Amino acid sequence: MTEYTNEHEHEPRTPIEHERVPTRAAVFVPIVRQRNPAEDLSEAVKRGDEERLVEAEGLALAIELDVVARGSIPISKIQPATLIGSGKVSELAGLIAAEKIGLVIFDHPLTPVQQRNLEKELNAKVLDRTGLILEIFGRRARTKEGRLQVELAHLNYQRGRLVRSWTHLERQRGGAGFLGGPGETQIEADRRQLQEKIKRLEKELEQVRRTRALHRAKRKKAPHPIVALVGYTNAGKSTLFNKVTGAEVLAKDLLFATLDPTLRRINLPHGTEVIFSDTVGFISDLPTHLVAAFRATLEEVVEADIVLHVRDIANPDTGAQAADVRKILADLEIDADDPEHVIEVWNKADRLDEQARAQVEISAASHPRGQAVHIVSALTGENVSALLADIEGRIAGLAEPVSLNVPADALGILPWVYDNSVVREREDREDGSVHLAIDLTRQARSDLLRLKHRHPEVQIEGLPALEEIDD
């Protein structure tokens, strides 16, 4: 096979123009059979080939591509020029021509050279897994932060695809092909340009993050605990979020239907107010720069009082998906196995037949990590009320009851009390004073004691001594 070299490959790539309809696509999952010596063979959960193919096709459908061909491609040895062997490339070229396919997706990382060679041989646009995910992210992001994160991830991806090509540039000047020549100068200019854009975006993102950090700090002082939903993409987080909050977050059977974090304040069955946070879905084999770019959207999870790990329990790949989620949570220094902090929500129970349902119930009852497991259907609402009752019970343990006697000359603190606590009872007395029975979070308790330091006439019952709180 003739290896394809773009004579201008030092320049940022532009899509190859083709006559075929661009939405007709083929999805292929290369299955590399050669063992990686660094691979952890002790890992119990492995993703099946068919499940990988289904997920890859789901990624394509997420941007409304018309997938007319799909399949797995076993690879005994990775080919540096084209990833797959020349015979398979010829076979795919015939299929692509016959089906008038304009876009070919390989669910595997491709080097810039492999991508260019495949585009030449297949006469079609080629995307690897990272490129496809970036395309989805670009279409899904709605907030300023989301759009900045997408652009930053795209630039980092583009920077990694600037390929050195000394020969043709040196030939243009008649040089001998040494480092520091005009070829190096042009490539370094491209890299500097990208790096300047990346630095600008990082500064903008940092400003947005500071603003969000201030908002989170205000929420921590407020009496409303945060419940964060996490899970593998398409596990049904947004559907559950909508069921619980009555919001209208995009909830489709699509991978990455939600990218930007969404917050809603709701009342639980017995009146407890909480903030629910829907977050970006996780996915396996997400490149490092994509994880870094979207880490900020997961900061709500780090700050959450309770984390709901939502799983698609009807998916044959649910075990591997859960392992991926636990790994990312560990990267965020969250113990996914903490039974006090994390609740597993096994969603899509409506898709289980009687036999599968019985097996799932047995698994839930004998959960090895000792966590509470709720088998629910966010679509039908099955068992959602029991989940909310569990959440409310846990939150009751996060807040402690406090009694306040506020004299008439200190009533100016009442707005703060109402903004930073749950007022369960109020008694207005004849002498103008007010007696309150309230629930306070740990942060709010500290702030109340500092407030009392300025208003010693206020009587507080149920809090530690002032000296226990650092000013």
C-alpha positions as CSV (number, residue, x, y, z in Angstrom):
1,M,0.0,0.0,0.0
2,T,1.2,3.5,-0.8
3,E,1.7,5.6,2.3
4,Y,0.0,8.9,2.1
5,T,1.9,12.1,3.1
6,N,0.2,15.4,3.1
7,E,2.6,18.0,1.7
8,H,1.1,20.6,4.0
9,E,0.6,18.5,7.1
10,H,2.4,21.1,9.3
11,E,-0.6,23.3,8.7
12,P,-3.8,22.9,10.8
13,R,-6.0,20.2,9.2
14,T,-9.2,21.0,7.3
15,P,-11.8,18.4,6.5
16,I,-11.3,16.5,3.2
17,E,-14.1,17.4,0.7
18,H,-16.1,14.4,-0.6
19,E,-19.1,14.1,-2.9
20,R,-20.8,11.5,-0.6
21,V,-23.5,12.5,1.8
22,P,-21.5,13.3,5.0
23,T,-24.1,11.9,7.4
24,R,-23.8,8.3,6.0
25,A,-21.3,6.8,8.3
26,A,-19.5,3.5,9.1
27,V,-18.4,2.6,12.6
28,F,-15.6,0.1,13.3
29,V,-14.1,-1.1,16.5
30,P,-10.5,-2.3,16.1
31,I,-9.9,-5.2,18.6
32,V,-6.2,-5.3,19.3
33,R,-5.3,-8.9,20.3
34,Q,-1.6,-8.3,21.1
35,R,-1.2,-8.1,24.9
36,N,0.0,-4.9,26.5
37,P,2.7,-5.9,29.1
38,A,1.6,-3.0,31.2
39,E,-2.1,-4.1,31.2
40,D,-3.5,-4.9,34.6
41,L,-4.7,-8.5,34.1
42,S,-6.0,-8.6,37.7
43,E,-8.8,-6.2,36.6
44,A,-11.9,-8.3,37.0
45,V,-14.3,-6.3,34.7
46,K,-13.6,-6.2,31.0
47,R,-15.7,-4.6,28.3
48,G,-17.0,-7.0,25.7
49,D,-16.4,-6.6,22.0
50,E,-20.1,-6.3,21.2
51,E,-20.7,-3.8,24.0
52,R,-17.8,-1.7,22.7
53,L,-19.4,-1.7,19.2
54,V,-22.8,-0.8,20.6
55,E,-21.3,2.1,22.5
56,A,-19.3,3.3,19.5
57,E,-22.4,3.3,17.4
58,G,-24.2,5.2,20.1
59,L,-21.6,7.9,20.0
60,A,-22.2,8.2,16.2
61,L,-26.0,8.3,16.8
62,A,-25.4,11.1,19.3
63,I,-24.6,13.5,16.5
64,E,-27.4,12.1,14.3
65,L,-25.2,10.2,11.9
66,D,-26.8,7.6,9.6
67,V,-24.8,4.5,10.5
68,V,-25.1,2.2,7.5
69,A,-22.2,-0.1,8.3
70,R,-20.6,-1.4,11.6
71,G,-18.3,-4.1,12.7
72,S,-15.3,-5.2,14.8
73,I,-11.9,-5.6,13.2
74,P,-9.5,-8.0,14.9
75,I,-5.9,-6.8,14.8
76,S,-3.0,-9.1,15.6
77,K,-0.4,-6.3,15.1
78,I,-0.9,-2.5,14.8
79,Q,0.2,-1.1,11.5
80,P,2.0,2.2,11.9
81,A,0.7,3.5,8.6
82,T,-3.0,2.6,8.8
83,L,-3.6,0.8,12.1
84,I,-5.3,-2.1,10.3
85,G,-3.8,-4.4,7.6
86,S,-3.7,-3.5,3.9
87,G,-6.2,-6.3,3.0
88,K,-8.7,-5.0,5.5
89,V,-8.2,-1.4,4.2
90,S,-9.0,-2.6,0.6
91,E,-12.1,-4.5,1.8
92,L,-13.3,-1.4,3.7
93,A,-12.7,0.8,0.7
94,G,-15.0,-1.3,-1.5
95,L,-17.7,-1.3,1.2
96,I,-17.4,2.5,1.6
97,A,-17.6,3.1,-2.1
98,A,-20.6,0.8,-2.5
99,E,-22.6,2.3,0.4
100,K,-21.6,5.9,-0.5
101,I,-20.3,6.4,3.0
102,G,-18.8,9.9,3.7
103,L,-17.5,9.4,7.3
104,V,-15.6,6.4,8.8
105,I,-15.2,6.2,12.6
106,F,-12.6,4.1,14.2
107,D,-13.2,3.5,17.9
108,H,-9.5,3.6,18.6
109,P,-6.8,6.3,18.8
110,L,-5.3,7.2,15.4
111,T,-2.0,8.9,14.8
112,P,-2.1,11.9,12.4
113,V,-0.3,9.7,9.8
114,Q,-2.8,6.8,10.2
115,Q,-5.7,9.2,9.9
116,R,-4.4,10.8,6.7
117,N,-3.5,7.5,5.1
118,L,-6.9,6.0,5.9
119,E,-8.6,9.1,4.5
120,K,-6.6,8.8,1.3
121,E,-7.1,5.0,0.9
122,L,-10.8,5.0,1.9
123,N,-11.6,8.3,0.1
124,A,-13.7,9.4,3.1
125,K,-13.4,11.6,6.2
126,V,-12.0,9.6,9.1
127,L,-12.4,10.3,12.8
128,D,-11.0,8.4,15.8
129,R,-12.7,8.0,19.2
130,T,-11.3,11.3,20.5
131,G,-12.3,13.3,17.5
132,L,-15.9,11.9,17.6
133,I,-16.3,12.7,21.3
134,L,-15.0,16.2,20.7
135,E,-17.6,16.6,18.0
136,I,-20.3,15.5,20.4
137,F,-19.0,17.8,23.2
138,G,-19.0,20.7,20.7
139,R,-22.7,20.2,19.9
140,R,-23.8,19.6,23.4
141,A,-22.1,22.4,25.4
142,R,-24.5,25.2,26.3
143,T,-23.0,27.3,29.0
144,K,-20.0,29.6,28.6
145,E,-17.8,27.3,30.7
146,G,-18.9,24.3,28.6
147,R,-18.0,26.0,25.4
148,L,-14.7,27.1,26.7
149,Q,-13.9,23.6,27.9
150,V,-14.8,22.1,24.5
151,E,-12.6,24.6,22.7
152,L,-9.7,24.0,25.0
153,A,-10.0,20.2,24.6
154,H,-10.1,20.7,20.8
155,L,-7.0,22.8,20.8
156,N,-5.1,20.3,22.9
157,Y,-6.2,17.6,20.5
158,Q,-5.1,19.7,17.5
159,R,-1.8,20.5,19.1
160,G,-1.0,16.8,19.4
161,R,-1.7,16.3,15.7
162,L,0.8,18.8,14.3
163,V,3.2,16.4,12.5
164,R,6.8,17.2,11.7
165,S,7.4,17.0,8.0
166,W,10.9,18.2,7.4
167,T,11.6,16.9,3.8
168,H,9.3,18.9,1.7
169,L,10.0,22.2,3.6
170,E,13.7,21.7,3.4
171,R,13.4,20.9,-0.3
172,Q,11.7,24.2,-0.8
173,R,14.8,26.0,0.4
174,G,17.3,23.6,-0.8
175,G,18.6,22.8,2.7
176,A,20.0,19.7,4.1
177,G,17.1,19.0,6.6
178,F,18.5,20.1,9.9
179,L,16.7,21.1,13.1
180,G,16.0,24.8,13.4
181,G,15.5,25.2,9.6
182,P,12.4,26.8,8.1
183,G,10.4,23.6,8.5
184,E,11.0,23.7,12.3
185,T,10.2,27.5,12.3
186,Q,6.8,27.0,10.6
187,I,5.9,24.1,12.8
188,E,7.0,25.9,16.0
189,A,5.0,29.0,14.8
190,D,1.9,26.8,14.5
191,R,2.5,25.4,18.0
192,R,3.1,28.9,19.4
193,Q,-0.2,30.0,17.9
194,L,-2.0,27.1,19.4
195,Q,-0.3,27.6,22.8
196,E,-1.3,31.2,22.9
197,K,-4.9,30.3,22.3
198,I,-4.7,27.6,24.9
199,K,-3.3,30.0,27.5
200,R,-6.0,32.6,26.7
201,L,-8.8,29.9,27.1
202,E,-7.2,28.7,30.4
203,K,-7.3,32.2,31.8
204,E,-11.0,32.6,30.8
205,L,-11.8,29.2,32.3
206,E,-10.0,30.1,35.5
207,Q,-12.2,33.2,35.8
208,V,-15.3,31.2,35.3
209,R,-14.2,28.6,37.8
210,R,-13.5,31.3,40.4
211,T,-17.1,32.6,39.9
212,R,-18.5,29.1,40.3
213,A,-16.3,28.5,43.4
214,L,-17.9,31.6,45.0
215,H,-21.3,30.3,44.1
216,R,-20.4,26.9,45.7
217,A,-19.1,28.7,48.8
218,K,-22.4,30.5,49.2
219,R,-24.3,27.2,48.8
220,K,-22.1,25.6,51.5
221,K,-23.2,28.3,53.9
222,A,-26.8,27.8,52.9
223,P,-28.9,25.2,54.7
224,H,-29.4,23.2,51.5
225,P,-27.3,20.0,51.2
226,I,-26.1,19.0,47.7
227,V,-27.0,15.7,46.0
228,A,-24.9,15.0,42.9
229,L,-25.9,12.5,40.2
230,V,-23.0,10.7,38.6
231,G,-22.8,7.7,36.2
232,Y,-21.8,6.4,32.9
233,T,-23.1,8.3,30.0
234,N,-26.7,7.3,29.0
235,A,-27.3,5.7,32.4
236,G,-30.4,7.8,32.8
237,K,-29.1,10.5,35.1
238,S,-31.0,13.3,33.4
239,T,-34.2,11.3,33.3
240,L,-33.9,10.7,37.1
241,F,-33.0,14.4,37.6
242,N,-36.1,15.4,35.7
243,K,-38.3,13.0,37.5
244,V,-37.1,14.3,40.9
245,T,-36.9,18.0,40.2
246,G,-39.6,18.5,37.5
247,A,-36.9,20.2,35.4
248,E,-36.6,19.9,31.6
249,V,-33.0,18.9,31.2
250,L,-32.3,17.2,27.8
251,A,-33.0,13.6,28.5
252,K,-32.7,11.4,25.4
253,D,-31.4,7.9,24.9
254,L,-28.1,9.4,23.6
255,L,-24.6,9.3,24.9
256,F,-23.5,12.7,26.4
257,A,-27.0,14.1,26.4
258,T,-25.8,16.3,29.3
259,L,-22.5,18.1,29.3
260,D,-23.0,21.2,31.5
261,P,-23.8,20.8,35.2
262,T,-27.4,21.6,36.0
263,L,-28.6,22.6,39.5
264,R,-32.1,22.6,40.9
265,R,-33.4,23.2,44.5
266,I,-36.3,20.9,45.5
267,N,-38.3,19.9,48.5
268,L,-38.0,16.2,49.6
269,P,-41.2,14.4,50.8
270,H,-41.0,15.7,54.4
271,G,-40.1,19.3,53.4
272,T,-36.3,19.1,53.5
273,E,-34.8,21.4,50.9
274,V,-31.8,20.1,48.9
275,I,-29.9,21.0,45.7
276,F,-29.8,18.3,43.0
277,S,-26.9,18.5,40.6
278,D,-26.8,16.7,37.2
279,T,-23.3,16.2,35.8
280,V,-21.6,15.1,32.6
281,G,-21.7,11.4,31.9
282,F,-18.5,9.4,32.3
283,I,-17.1,7.1,29.5
284,S,-14.3,4.7,29.2
285,D,-11.0,5.5,27.5
286,L,-11.5,9.2,27.7
287,P,-8.2,10.9,26.7
288,T,-6.4,12.7,29.5
289,H,-6.8,16.2,28.1
290,L,-10.5,15.6,27.8
291,V,-10.8,14.5,31.4
292,A,-8.7,17.6,32.5
293,A,-10.8,20.0,30.4
294,F,-14.1,18.7,31.9
295,R,-12.9,18.2,35.4
296,A,-14.4,21.5,36.4
297,T,-17.9,20.2,35.6
298,L,-17.3,17.5,38.2
299,E,-16.4,19.9,41.0
300,E,-20.1,19.8,42.1
301,V,-19.5,16.1,42.8
302,V,-16.5,16.9,45.0
303,E,-18.5,19.3,47.1
304,A,-21.6,17.1,47.3
305,D,-23.0,15.8,50.6
306,I,-24.4,12.8,48.9
307,V,-23.5,11.2,45.6
308,L,-25.9,9.1,43.6
309,H,-24.1,6.6,41.3
310,V,-26.7,6.0,38.6
311,R,-26.2,2.8,36.7
312,D,-28.0,1.4,33.7
313,I,-28.7,-2.0,35.3
314,A,-30.3,-3.4,32.1
315,N,-27.0,-2.9,30.1
316,P,-24.9,-6.1,29.7
317,D,-21.9,-3.9,30.2
318,T,-23.1,-2.4,33.5
319,G,-20.2,-3.9,35.6
320,A,-17.5,-2.5,33.4
321,Q,-19.3,0.9,33.2
322,A,-19.5,1.0,37.0
323,A,-15.8,0.2,37.2
324,D,-15.0,3.2,34.9
325,V,-17.1,5.5,37.1
326,R,-15.4,4.3,40.3
327,K,-12.0,5.0,38.7
328,I,-12.9,8.6,37.8
329,L,-14.4,9.2,41.2
330,A,-11.1,7.9,42.7
331,D,-9.3,10.4,40.6
332,L,-11.5,13.1,42.2
333,E,-10.5,11.7,45.6
334,I,-14.0,10.4,46.2
335,D,-14.4,7.0,47.8
336,A,-17.1,5.4,45.6
337,D,-17.4,2.6,48.1
338,D,-18.2,4.8,51.0
339,P,-21.7,3.6,52.1
340,E,-22.4,6.9,54.0
341,H,-21.6,9.2,51.1
342,V,-22.5,7.2,48.0
343,I,-25.8,5.6,47.1
344,E,-26.0,3.2,44.1
345,V,-29.1,3.7,42.0
346,W,-29.7,0.8,39.6
347,N,-31.8,2.5,36.9
348,K,-33.9,1.3,34.0
349,A,-35.6,-1.5,35.9
350,D,-38.5,-1.2,33.4
351,R,-36.2,-2.8,30.8
352,L,-35.7,-6.0,32.8
353,D,-37.7,-9.2,32.3
354,E,-38.9,-11.2,35.2
355,Q,-35.8,-13.5,35.3
356,A,-33.3,-10.6,35.0
357,R,-35.2,-8.6,37.7
358,A,-34.9,-11.5,40.1
359,Q,-31.2,-11.8,39.5
360,V,-30.7,-8.0,39.9
361,E,-32.6,-8.1,43.2
362,I,-30.3,-10.9,44.5
363,S,-27.2,-8.9,43.5
364,A,-28.5,-5.8,45.2
365,A,-29.3,-7.6,48.4
366,S,-25.7,-9.0,48.5
367,H,-23.9,-5.9,47.4
368,P,-20.2,-6.5,48.2
369,R,-19.5,-2.9,49.2
370,G,-22.3,-2.7,51.8
371,Q,-23.9,0.3,50.1
372,A,-27.5,1.0,49.9
373,V,-28.9,0.0,46.5
374,H,-32.1,1.3,45.0
375,I,-33.6,-0.5,42.0
376,V,-35.6,2.2,40.2
377,S,-37.1,3.2,36.9
378,A,-36.6,7.0,36.4
379,L,-38.9,6.6,33.4
380,T,-41.9,5.2,35.2
381,G,-41.0,6.5,38.7
382,E,-40.8,3.0,40.2
383,N,-39.1,3.1,43.7
384,V,-38.0,6.8,43.2
385,S,-40.0,7.7,46.4
386,A,-38.0,5.2,48.4
387,L,-34.8,6.6,47.1
388,L,-35.9,10.2,48.1
389,A,-36.8,8.9,51.5
390,D,-33.3,7.4,51.9
391,I,-31.7,10.7,50.8
392,E,-33.9,12.7,53.3
393,G,-33.0,10.3,56.1
394,R,-29.3,10.7,55.4
395,I,-29.5,14.5,55.2
396,A,-31.3,14.6,58.5
397,G,-28.1,13.2,59.9
398,L,-26.0,16.0,58.3
399,A,-28.0,18.8,60.1
400,E,-28.3,19.2,63.8
401,P,-31.2,20.8,65.7
402,V,-30.5,24.2,67.5
403,S,-32.7,26.4,69.6
404,L,-32.4,30.2,69.4
405,N,-33.8,32.9,71.7
406,V,-33.4,36.2,69.9
407,P,-34.2,39.3,72.0
408,A,-36.0,42.2,70.4
409,D,-32.9,44.4,70.0
410,A,-31.2,41.6,68.0
411,L,-33.9,40.7,65.5
412,G,-31.6,42.0,62.7
413,I,-30.0,38.5,62.6
414,L,-33.3,36.9,61.6
415,P,-32.8,37.3,57.8
416,W,-29.4,35.5,58.2
417,V,-31.1,32.7,60.2
418,Y,-33.8,32.2,57.5
419,D,-31.2,32.3,54.7
420,N,-28.8,29.8,56.4
421,S,-31.0,27.3,58.2
422,V,-34.2,25.3,58.1
423,V,-36.6,26.9,60.5
424,R,-38.9,24.2,61.9
425,E,-40.7,26.3,64.5
426,R,-41.1,30.0,65.4
427,E,-42.6,31.6,68.5
428,D,-43.1,35.3,68.7
429,R,-43.2,36.3,72.4
430,E,-45.0,39.2,74.1
431,D,-41.7,40.9,75.1
432,G,-40.8,41.2,71.4
433,S,-38.3,38.3,71.4
434,V,-38.4,35.4,69.0
435,H,-37.8,31.7,69.8
436,L,-36.7,29.5,66.9
437,A,-36.2,25.8,66.5
438,I,-33.8,25.4,63.5
439,D,-31.6,22.8,61.7
440,L,-28.1,23.9,60.8
441,T,-25.3,22.4,58.7
442,R,-21.7,22.3,60.1
443,Q,-20.6,25.3,58.1
444,A,-23.7,27.3,59.2
445,R,-23.2,26.3,62.8
446,S,-19.7,27.8,62.7
447,D,-21.0,31.0,61.2
448,L,-23.8,31.3,63.7
449,L,-21.3,31.1,66.6
450,R,-19.3,33.9,65.0
451,L,-22.5,35.8,64.7
452,K,-23.2,35.3,68.4
453,H,-19.8,36.6,69.2
454,R,-21.1,40.0,67.8
455,H,-24.5,39.5,69.4
456,P,-23.9,38.0,72.9
457,E,-27.5,38.7,73.9
458,V,-28.6,35.9,71.6
459,Q,-29.1,32.6,73.5
460,I,-28.2,29.4,71.7
461,E,-28.8,25.8,72.8
462,G,-27.4,22.8,71.1
463,L,-24.0,24.2,69.8
464,P,-20.5,23.7,71.1
465,A,-18.7,26.4,73.0
466,L,-17.4,29.4,71.2
467,E,-13.8,28.5,71.9
468,E,-14.3,25.2,69.8
469,I,-14.6,27.3,66.6
470,D,-11.6,28.9,65.0
471,D,-12.2,32.5,64.1
